[in-house]
Amino acid sequence: QVQVVESGGGLVQAGGSLRLSCTASGLTFRDYAMGWFRQAPGKEREGVSCIRWNGGTTYYADSVKGRFTISRDNARGTLYLQMNSLKPEDTAMYYCAAGLYSVCSGFWSQESRFGHWGQGTQVTVSS
């Protein structure tokens, strides 16, 4: 059974940083693209970032480019999201997802490209 677990969320002031982590068990982690999504209250879930199986290609939502960095450690089976210069509008539940494919592609933010999801970790940025 595949299990995806996020950690690292919390409360931070605007301008601060957080690093989210995600582990995925029950699958061969290194074979799949991985992604981060988020959902703010009253809004639809949106794609934040995606990384291909070997970490060679990454994609970001325009709203986080230059502030967030996605990375992965295949030896540890762990995905990361380093979030810097956080803004109140970054407040959301952040979800980690394991892709159905090894690459992200131009349609990386489509939820249908991801097969396994975590329960989410809350990030709250105060102004």
N, C-alpha and C positions, 0 to 999 in steps of 0.2 A: 504494500500500500504506500502510495506516495504521500509524503508529508512535507509541507512547506511552512517554515516558521520564521517570522520577522522579529527583530529586536532593535533596540536603540532609540526608539522614539522618546519624546518628552517635551517639556516646556522650556522654551529658550526665548531670550529677548531678540528683537529685530537687530539684524547685523551679526548675530551669533552663528554658530555652526553646530551641526549634529552629524553623526555617521550612523546610518542604518546598516544592519546586517541581515542576511537571510541564508538559512541553510535548507537544503532540499535533500531528503532521503527517500529511498525506495525507487530511485532512478539513477541512471548514469549521468551525473551532473555535467560532466565535461562534454557530453554529446549535444547539449541543447542550448539554444539562446535563452537568455533570462531577461526579465523586464521588471521595471518598477512602474506602478500606477498609483494614482491618488484620487480620493474622493472627498471633496469639501461638503459641508452641510448644505443641502438643498441643490447640489449640483451633480451632474453625471460624473462617473469615474472617467479619468483621462490618463492617457499614457504620459509618463514622465521621461523614461529612458529605456533603452534596450541595448544589450551587448551580445555579440555573436559567441559561438561556442568557445572560441579560442581567445576571446578578448580583443581580436584584431580590428573590429569595427564597432562603433558605438553611435547611437542616435539619441537625440534629446528634443524635448518639447522646446519651442522658442522661448517660453516663459522661464526656463531654467538654464538655458545655454550660458556658459561662462561662469555659472555659480555652482552647479551640481556636477559631480563626476561619478560615473558608474565604473565599477571594476569587479573582477572576480578572481578567486583563487581556486583553480580546479583541484589542486592537491588537497585543499581543505573542504572542498564542496561548499564554498561560501561566496555569496554575492554581497557587494557593498554599494552604498550610495552615500558619498560624501557631499554634504549640503553646506555651503558657505553663503555668507551674506543673506541670511534668511530674512524673508519679508512676512508680514502678517498674512498676506494672500497665499503663502505656502502652507498655511494651516489646513490640515486634512488628515484623513486616515490614509496611510501609505501601505500599499500591498505589493508583495513580491509574487512573481508568476514565472512558472517554468514553461518555456516555449514548446510547441509541437514540432518545431524545426530547429536546425542547427544555426540558421542565420535569421537576422531580423527582417531584412528587406525594406522596401519603401513603404510597406503597409504595416510597419512594426507596431503601431499604436492600436491596431485592431485587436480587441480582446479575443476574438475567435482564433488568433494565432497562438494562444496560450492555453495549456491544458490543465495546469494545476496551480491553485492559488492558496496563499496563506490567509490567515485571519486578519492581518493588518496590525499596524502599530501607529499610535496616534502621535502626530507632530503638531504642537501648538506654538505659534510664534506671537509673542506679545509686542505691542507697539510702545 
